[in-house]
Amino acid sequence: MAPIRNQTCTGCRMKVPIGTIAVLMRDEDIQLCGSCGRYLYLPPELPPEPLPEPAPKKRRGRPPKVKTAA
């Protein structure tokens, strides 16, 4: 048995046709890899990881002029 990751059989590293993946997603039938003959399955999806907070933007150019009392 081999899981499919990124539309690729992890057993032989060959690309799996999208039709094969669609059948597995619909849970209609079992599928074999056309290259290595392993049974294919879709691993359960993990929840997405939270994105890191963006870094604050750096200001460019000269600092603003400061008015002085004369």
Secondary structure, DSSP 8 states (H G I E B T S, - for coil): -EEEETTEETTT--B--HHHHHHHHTT-S-EE-TTT--EEE-------------------S---------
